[in-house]
Amino acid sequence: KKLRIQRNREYWIPKIERNMQRDRQNTLALQEKGWTVFRFWEHKLKKEFHTCLEAVVEELEQKKRK
């Protein structure tokens, strides 16, 4: 994927920036409604699944204690 970004930077850089802005807006909207938002990169889920799962379980346990 890095090779594609290097070849077509005019397309990829603005696209990624728009995606990040959209994600921030969506996260804020969901948080305002009381949701907790997790974002995990696909490669992190594959390599560190238990770490991602622990983050979710920890959040659920904290919510349960409240």
Contact map, one row per residue, 1 for C-alpha under 8 A:
111110000000000000000000000000000000000000000000000000000000000000
111111000000000000000000000000000000000000000000000000000000000000
111111100000000000000000000000000000000000000000000000000000000000
111111110000000000000000000000000000000000000000000000000000000000
111111111001100000000000000000000000000000000000000000000000000000
011111111000000000000000000000000000000000000000000000000000000000
001111111000000000000000000000000000000000000000000000000000000000
000111111111000000000000000000000000000000000000000000000000000000
000011111111100000000000000000000000000000000000000000000000000000
000000011111110000000000000000000000000000000000000000000000000000
000000011111111000000000000000000000000000000000000000000000000000
000010011111111100000000000000000000000000000000000000000000000000
000010001111111110000000000000000000000000000000000000000000000000
000000000111111111000000000000000000000000000000000000000000000000
000000000011111111100000000000000000000000000000000000000000000000
000000000001111111110000000000000000000000000000000000000000000000
000000000000111111111000000000000000000000000000000000000000000000
000000000000011111111100000000000000000000000000000000000000000000
000000000000001111111110000000000000000000000000000000000000000000
000000000000000111111111000000000000000000000000000000000000000000
000000000000000011111111100000000000000000000000000000000000000000
000000000000000001111111110000000000000000000000000000000000000000
000000000000000000111111111000000000000000000000000000000000000000
000000000000000000011111111100000000000000000000000000000000000000
000000000000000000001111111110000000000000000000000000000000000000
000000000000000000000111111111000000000000000000000000000000000000
000000000000000000000011111111100000100000000000000000000000000000
000000000000000000000001111111110000000000000000000000000000000000
000000000000000000000000111111111000000000000000000000000000000000
000000000000000000000000011111111111100000000000000000000000000000
000000000000000000000000001111111111100000000000000000000000000000
000000000000000000000000000111111110000000000000000000000000000000
000000000000000000000000000011111110000000000000000000000000000000
000000000000000000000000000001111111000000000000000000000000000000
000000000000000000000000000001111111100000000000000000000000000000
000000000000000000000000000001100111110000000000000000000000000000
000000000000000000000000001001100011111000000000000000000000000000
000000000000000000000000000000000001111100000000000000010000000000
000000000000000000000000000000000000111110000000000000000000000000
000000000000000000000000000000000000011111011000000100000000000000
000000000000000000000000000000000000001111111000000000000000000000
000000000000000000000000000000000000000111111100000000000000000000
000000000000000000000000000000000000000011111110000000000000000000
000000000000000000000000000000000000000111111111100100000000000000
000000000000000000000000000000000000000111111111100100000000000000
000000000000000000000000000000000000000001111111100000000000000000
000000000000000000000000000000000000000000111111100000000000000000
000000000000000000000000000000000000000000011111111100000000000000
000000000000000000000000000000000000000000011111111110000000000000
000000000000000000000000000000000000000000000001111111000000000000
000000000000000000000000000000000000000000000001111111100000000000
000000000000000000000000000000000000000100011001111111110000000000
000000000000000000000000000000000000000000000000111111111000000000
000000000000000000000000000000000000000000000000011111111100000000
000000000000000000000000000000000000000000000000001111111110000000
000000000000000000000000000000000000010000000000000111111111000000
000000000000000000000000000000000000000000000000000011111111100000
000000000000000000000000000000000000000000000000000001111111110000
000000000000000000000000000000000000000000000000000000111111111000
000000000000000000000000000000000000000000000000000000011111111100
000000000000000000000000000000000000000000000000000000001111111110
000000000000000000000000000000000000000000000000000000000111111111
000000000000000000000000000000000000000000000000000000000011111111
000000000000000000000000000000000000000000000000000000000001111111
000000000000000000000000000000000000000000000000000000000000111111
000000000000000000000000000000000000000000000000000000000000011111
